[in-house]
Amino acid sequence: MSRFDWNDLQSFLAMARTGRLTVAARRMGVDHSTLSRRISALEDAMQVKLFERRSVGFVLTPEGEALLGDAEEIESLTVRMGVRLHAETSHLTGNVRIGTPEGFGTYFLAPQLALLGQKHPDLNIELVANPRSFSLSKREADIAVSMARPSQGRVYARPLVDFGLGIYASQSYLDAHPPITKKSDLLTHSWIGYVEDLMWTPELDYLPMVDRNIQPRLHISNVISQLTAIVGSAGLGVLPHFMARNHPALTRVLPDEVYLTRSYWLITHPDTHDLARVRACSNFLTEQVLSLGADFWKG
């Protein structure tokens, strides 16, 4: 096998993870023709075809699949080398991507970013607040916040905070509909729930815990849009207290009868866990969560 460039292997990983030439090129910071040449150079060096082009994008061949694990091990090794060389530094620089659920990222973390920027002005922080899970092994994030402990993969995971949820409705909705004085009254009202096949974690399946007979009339894929619909008087829904308290139009329904609890977990990858910039951001998250106290999170 002829020699190949590490940049070619990085290009291979970017293509394998995105499946799109233009997206992979953007991630690598090169134009698509440069990335295409790097993939071709790697294929020539390996003397195998690594990708097949299909309607859905570029798909790994069996040879490409075989290379993927080795390429990720090499990538992990280079990261660990960087950790050892630069682990301790008083002046933090570089990028840290934090992947979170949309509610946590929007209502808690985004307002804290100014303070994080003041503490570490030369860090470039990327907040990805989406209703999805993040793969740390694929470098989709350096730090992930999840609603469940990962059941597989090499990660560090620790509890971050427990948070409470309850039933909410707008006061205008409650004024226009029959009163709710007991749990059985809930079945006569309109409900907002998740799109079932787009529920990114089973932890979002709240409604059966309220009453298994509830059938939502409106299904929305993310909690921020659900909250907006509830504020707009579309019906009842389950919301985290730390989000609902920001909207004075909302009223909590049956607070003594219905109280749900979920947890957020803080997750990092072993290869980057000890990077000074990742550790600083993880510590910052933990400190800010604790500083707000139980009333903020549990309602």
C-alpha positions in Angstrom: 0.0 0.0 0.0 1.4 3.4 -0.9 1.6 6.2 1.7 -1.5 8.3 2.4 -2.0 11.7 4.1 -3.8 12.1 7.5 -5.9 14.8 5.8 -7.2 12.1 3.5 -8.3 9.9 6.4 -10.0 12.9 8.1 -11.8 13.6 4.8 -12.9 10.0 4.8 -14.3 10.3 8.3 -16.1 13.5 7.4 -17.7 11.8 4.4 -18.6 8.7 6.3 -20.3 10.7 9.0 -22.3 13.1 6.7 -22.8 11.1 3.5 -22.8 14.4 1.6 -19.8 15.8 -0.4 -20.6 19.5 0.2 -21.5 19.0 3.9 -18.3 17.0 4.5 -16.2 19.6 2.6 -17.7 22.4 4.7 -16.9 20.5 7.9 -13.3 20.1 6.7 -13.0 23.7 5.7 -12.2 22.9 2.0 -14.1 23.1 -1.3 -15.8 19.9 -2.5 -13.3 19.3 -5.3 -10.5 19.2 -2.8 -12.3 16.8 -0.6 -13.2 14.6 -3.6 -9.5 14.5 -4.6 -8.5 13.5 -1.0 -11.0 10.6 -1.0 -9.7 9.5 -4.4 -6.1 9.7 -3.1 -7.0 7.5 -0.1 -8.8 5.0 -2.4 -5.7 4.8 -4.6 -3.5 4.4 -1.6 -5.7 1.6 -0.1 -6.4 0.2 -3.6 -10.1 -0.2 -2.7 -13.3 1.6 -3.4 -14.5 3.2 -0.1 -17.9 4.8 -1.2 -20.8 4.2 -3.5 -22.8 7.1 -4.8 -26.5 6.6 -4.3 -29.6 8.7 -4.4 -29.4 9.2 -0.6 -25.7 10.3 -0.8 -22.4 8.6 -0.4 -22.6 5.2 1.3 -19.7 3.2 2.6 -18.7 0.0 0.7 -17.8 -3.1 2.8 -14.2 -2.0 2.5 -15.1 1.5 3.7 -17.0 0.0 6.7 -13.9 -2.1 7.5 -11.7 1.1 7.4 -14.1 3.2 9.5 -13.3 1.6 12.9 -9.5 1.8 12.3 -9.8 5.4 11.2 -11.8 6.3 14.3 -9.1 4.7 16.5 -6.4 6.7 14.7 -8.5 9.9 15.2 -8.9 9.0 18.9 -5.2 8.5 19.3 -4.4 12.0 17.8 -6.9 13.5 20.2 -5.4 11.8 23.2 -1.9 13.0 22.1 -3.3 16.6 22.0 -4.8 16.1 25.4 -1.4 15.1 26.9 0.4 18.0 25.2 -2.1 20.7 26.0 -4.2 19.4 29.0 -3.0 22.1 31.4 -3.2 25.7 30.2 -4.4 28.8 31.9 -5.4 30.4 28.6 -8.2 28.4 27.0 -8.7 28.5 23.3 -10.3 26.4 20.6 -13.8 25.1 19.9 -16.2 23.4 22.3 -19.5 22.1 20.8 -22.3 21.5 23.4 -25.2 19.4 22.2 -28.4 19.6 24.3 -32.2 19.0 24.2 -33.9 22.2 22.8 -35.6 23.2 26.0 -32.5 22.9 28.2 -30.3 24.7 25.6 -32.8 27.5 25.0 -34.2 28.2 28.4 -31.2 27.4 30.6 -27.9 27.3 28.7 -28.3 30.1 26.1 -28.8 32.8 28.8 -25.6 31.6 30.5 -23.4 31.9 27.5 -22.5 35.5 28.1 -21.0 34.6 31.5 -19.2 31.6 30.0 -17.7 34.0 27.3 -16.6 36.4 30.1 -14.8 33.6 31.9 -13.1 32.2 28.7 -13.1 35.0 26.1 -11.0 33.0 23.6 -13.1 29.9 23.6 -15.4 29.4 20.6 -18.6 27.9 21.9 -21.1 26.1 19.6 -24.5 25.4 21.1 -26.6 22.8 19.2 -30.0 22.7 20.9 -32.0 20.1 19.0 -34.5 17.4 19.8 -32.1 14.5 19.2 -29.3 12.4 20.7 -25.7 13.3 19.9 -23.0 10.8 19.0 -19.8 11.8 20.8 -17.9 9.0 18.9 -18.8 10.7 15.6 -17.6 14.1 17.0 -21.1 15.6 16.8 -20.4 17.2 20.1 -17.7 17.6 22.7 -20.2 17.7 25.6 -23.7 16.3 25.4 -26.7 16.8 27.7 -29.2 13.9 27.5 -32.4 12.8 29.3 -31.1 9.3 29.8 -27.8 7.6 30.7 -26.2 6.1 27.5 -26.7 2.4 27.4 -23.7 1.8 25.1 -20.5 3.4 23.8 -17.4 4.6 25.5 -18.5 7.7 27.4 -18.3 9.4 30.7 -21.8 10.1 32.0 -22.9 11.6 35.3 -26.2 13.0 36.6 -26.5 16.7 36.0 -29.9 17.6 37.6 -33.4 16.3 38.2 -36.2 18.5 36.9 -39.9 18.6 37.4 -42.8 18.7 34.9 -46.5 19.4 35.1 -49.6 20.0 33.1 -50.0 23.5 31.8 -52.6 25.4 29.8 -53.2 29.1 29.0 -55.6 30.9 31.2 -57.6 31.9 28.2 -58.0 28.2 27.3 -59.1 27.4 30.8 -61.6 30.2 30.9 -63.2 29.0 27.7 -63.5 25.3 28.6 -65.1 23.2 31.4 -63.2 23.4 34.8 -60.6 20.9 35.7 -61.0 19.9 39.4 -59.9 16.2 39.3 -57.9 13.9 37.0 -60.9 12.4 35.3 -61.7 15.9 33.9 -58.5 15.8 31.9 -60.0 13.3 29.4 -62.6 15.9 28.2 -60.0 18.4 27.1 -57.8 18.8 24.0 -54.2 17.7 24.5 -50.9 18.4 22.8 -48.3 15.6 22.6 -45.2 14.5 20.7 -45.2 13.0 17.2 -44.7 9.4 18.3 -42.3 8.2 15.6 -40.2 11.4 16.0 -39.8 11.0 19.8 -36.0 11.0 20.2 -36.0 9.4 23.6 -38.6 7.3 25.6 -38.2 9.8 28.4 -40.5 12.2 26.5 -43.4 9.8 26.6 -45.2 11.7 29.4 -48.9 11.4 28.7 -49.3 7.7 29.7 -48.0 8.7 33.1 -50.8 11.3 33.4 -53.5 9.0 32.1 -53.2 6.2 29.6 -56.5 7.2 28.0 -55.3 10.6 26.9 -55.3 10.9 23.1 -53.7 14.1 21.8 -55.4 16.0 19.1 -52.3 17.9 18.2 -48.9 16.3 17.8 -45.7 18.5 17.7 -42.1 17.2 17.4 -40.4 19.6 19.8 -41.1 21.0 23.2 -40.6 24.7 22.3 -43.3 24.5 19.6 -45.5 22.6 22.1 -45.1 25.4 24.6 -46.0 28.0 22.0 -49.1 26.1 21.0 -50.1 25.8 24.7 -49.6 29.5 25.2 -51.8 30.0 22.1 -54.7 28.1 23.8 -54.4 25.0 21.6 -54.9 22.7 24.6 -53.2 21.1 27.6 -49.7 19.8 27.6 -46.8 18.6 29.8 -44.0 21.1 30.2 -40.9 21.4 32.4 -41.4 23.9 35.1 -38.2 25.8 34.3 -39.6 26.5 30.9 -43.2 27.3 31.8 -42.3 29.8 34.5 -41.1 32.2 31.8 -44.6 32.5 30.4 -47.1 34.4 32.7 -50.0 33.4 30.3 -49.6 29.7 31.5 -51.4 28.2 34.4 -50.4 24.9 36.1 -53.2 22.4 36.2 -53.8 20.0 39.1 -50.4 20.6 40.7 -51.1 18.4 43.7 -52.3 15.4 41.6 -49.8 15.4 38.7 -46.0 15.8 39.2 -43.5 14.2 36.9 -39.7 14.1 37.2 -37.0 13.6 34.7 -33.2 13.9 34.7 -30.5 15.5 32.6 -27.1 13.7 32.2 -23.8 15.3 31.3 -21.8 13.2 28.9 -18.3 13.5 27.5 -16.1 11.2 25.4 -13.0 9.6 27.1 -10.7 10.9 24.3 -11.7 14.6 25.1 -12.9 14.4 28.6 -9.7 15.7 30.1 -9.1 18.5 27.5 -8.8 21.7 29.6 -11.5 23.5 27.5 -13.9 20.6 27.7 -13.4 20.3 31.4 -13.9 24.0 31.9 -17.2 24.0 30.1 -18.4 20.9 31.9 -17.6 22.5 35.2 -19.3 25.7 34.2 -22.5 23.8 33.3 -22.5 22.0 36.6 -21.8 25.1 38.6 -24.6 27.1 36.9 -27.1 24.3 37.2 -26.4 24.1 41.0 -26.4 27.9 41.4 -30.1 28.1 40.3 -31.3 25.8 43.1 -33.9 23.2 43.4 -36.8 25.6 43.0 -35.8 26.6 39.5 -35.6 23.0 38.3 -38.3 21.2 40.4 -40.9 23.9 40.6 
